[in-house]
């Protein structure tokens, strides 16, 4: 998350490391930067600047796990 605790992260534009930290804080035991990088290479949505929208990423994961979007 942002180094300055007074800053708020924009869930629509997270750096991969911040996305991983947020998902771990939410209870994920398996998420890693490598997992996210592999997902992005596999077609997970990202913003033009390389950041990730957490909600779009979560929706993509759910669709993938439920056999949609192949």
N, C-alpha and C positions, 0 to 999 in steps of 0.2 A: 504494500500500500504506500501511499505517498509518505516520504520521509518526515515531513512536517505534519504532525498529528492534527493540526488545525485545518489542513487541506482536506477536501473531500474528493475521493476518487469518483470519476464519472463511469458508471457501470457500462456505458455505451462505448467507452474508449479506454480499455485497460491494456497496459503492457502485459505481455505473457506472464511475467513474474508476479505482477499484481493480481492477475486473474487466478493464478495458481494459489496465491496466498488467500484470496477471498474464498475460493472453493474449499481449501483446507479448513479455513475458519468456520465454514458452513458444515463441515463434517466429512468431507471427502478424505478417504484414506489412501486412495490410489492415484490421485492426480499429480502429475509432475510436469515440468516445463517440456520434457521430452515427449510426453503424451500429447500435450497441446500442439507442439510442433508437428508431430506425426498426424494429428487430426487436421491441422491446417493444410498440410501437404496432401491429405486425402480429400480436401474440399470443404472443410469447415469454413464458415464465413469469417471474413476479417475486413477491417476498414482499409481504405487506400494507404493509410500511414502505418499499417502493420499492427495496429491495436485491435483488440477484440471486444465486441459487444457481448457482455456476459449472458444476456437473455437469448440472443440469437445463437450463441454457442451452445447453451443448455438445450435449446429447442433442437438444434442440429444433432446433439448427442442422443436425445430422446427419439428422434426420428430414425437415426441409425440403429439404435438398440431395438426398435420396434419393427425393423425391416422396411422402413420407408426411405425413399430418396436414394435407392441403389442405382 
